Every structure is written in C-alpha cells, then in structure tokens.
C-alpha cells in the first residue's frame, strides 16, 4: 500500500521585512487563491461600479490577500505600502518554493564558486 504523508512535506520558511520589522510569510492556501480569482472575476463582471469604485475594490482585495499572507503584520503597515511594494509582496508569496533538497544543492554549488 502506498501512503502520501502531506504532513511530511516541509515548506520553506520565508520572511518579509517591512519598515525594519520581519514577518513570517504564510503560504497561500487553495481557498485563498480561489477567493482572489473570484474577486477579480466579480470585479470584471461588475458594470454598475464606476472605474474609481472598481479600483477601490481591486486595491481592497489586494490588501485582503496581503493580510492573509502576513497575518501578523498590522493592517496600517500594509496600507502604507506603495503599490510597487504591495505587488512585490504578492508576487513573492505566489512564487513556488523550490524543493528543499534542490535548494540545498544550489547553495552548495554557489559556495563552490567562491
């Protein structure tokens, strides 16, 4: 019998530094990804909202995503981010973690280059 133990899969711990404070990045769950996609879809289908209202809804959904990614980061800190930094945070969170064994091999090969 084969057994897949998902609890045994180790996810890399990643941190984000904002204004000198470090926050541990939570991996986005499938549910969070679905919610984000549904928010974008409903925004695209919402013809009754003005362009400014649509932008407001889009920014709020991005902030909601950031709060899920960094739950220990105060909301006012997230709201103070520039759009470039907010986009960078979300992109960083969406990156697929490399297999820890492969990452270790990459680090060792980098060490050999010195």
C-alpha positions in Angstrom: 0.0 0.0 0.0 1.3 3.5 -0.9 0.9 6.4 1.5 1.4 10.1 0.8 2.0 12.0 4.0 1.4 15.6 3.2 2.4 16.5 6.8 5.9 15.4 6.0 6.3 18.0 3.2 8.4 20.8 4.6 7.6 24.2 3.3 10.4 26.7 3.3 10.1 29.4 5.9 10.2 32.8 4.2 10.2 36.2 5.8 9.4 39.7 4.6 10.9 42.8 6.1 8.7 45.9 6.2 10.0 49.1 7.8 12.6 47.2 9.7 10.2 44.5 11.1 10.3 40.9 10.0 7.1 39.0 9.3 6.8 35.3 8.5 5.1 34.7 5.2 2.2 32.3 5.3 1.8 30.0 2.3 -1.4 30.9 0.4 -4.0 28.2 0.6 -6.0 26.9 -2.3 -9.0 28.6 -0.7 -7.3 32.0 -0.6 -6.3 31.6 -4.3 -9.9 30.7 -5.3 -11.2 33.7 -3.4 -8.7 36.0 -5.1 -9.7 34.7 -8.5 -13.4 35.1 -7.7 -12.9 38.7 -6.5 -11.2 39.5 -9.8 -13.9 37.8 -11.8 -16.8 39.5 -10.0 -15.0 42.9 -10.4 -14.7 42.3 -14.2 -18.4 41.4 -14.3 -19.5 44.4 -12.3 -20.6 47.0 -14.8 -22.5 49.1 -12.3 -19.4 50.3 -10.5 -17.5 53.3 -11.7 -13.9 52.9 -12.7 -12.8 54.5 -9.4 -15.0 52.2 -7.4 -13.6 49.2 -9.3 -10.1 50.3 -8.5 -11.0 50.7 -4.8 -12.4 47.1 -4.7 -9.3 45.8 -6.5 -7.0 47.5 -4.0 -9.0 46.2 -1.1 -8.8 42.7 -2.5 -5.1 43.1 -2.8 -4.9 44.2 0.8 -7.0 41.2 1.9 -4.5 39.0 0.1 -1.6 40.7 1.9 -3.3 40.3 5.2 -3.7 36.5 4.5 0.0 36.3 3.5 1.2 38.3 6.5 -1.4 37.9 9.3 0.9 39.3 12.0 1.6 42.5 10.1 -0.6 45.4 11.3 -3.1 46.5 8.7 -1.9 50.1 8.8 1.6 48.9 7.9 0.2 47.1 4.8 -1.9 50.1 3.9 1.2 52.3 4.0 3.0 50.2 1.4 3.5 51.7 -2.1 1.8 49.8 -5.0 5.2 48.6 -6.1 5.9 47.1 -2.7 2.4 45.6 -2.4 2.7 44.0 -5.9 6.2 42.7 -5.0 4.8 41.1 -1.7 2.0 39.3 -3.6 4.3 38.1 -6.3 6.8 36.9 -3.7 4.1 35.0 -1.9 2.9 33.4 -5.2 6.4 32.1 -6.1 6.6 28.3 -5.9 9.1 27.1 -3.3 12.0 25.1 -4.6 12.4 21.6 -3.3 14.5 22.0 -0.1 16.9 19.3 -1.3 17.4 21.0 -4.6 17.8 24.4 -2.9 20.5 22.9 -0.7 22.3 21.6 -3.8 22.1 25.1 -5.3 23.5 26.7 -2.2 26.4 24.2 -2.2 27.2 24.9 -5.8 27.1 28.6 -5.1 29.6 28.0 -2.2 31.9 26.2 -4.5 32.1 29.3 -6.8 33.7 31.5 -4.2 
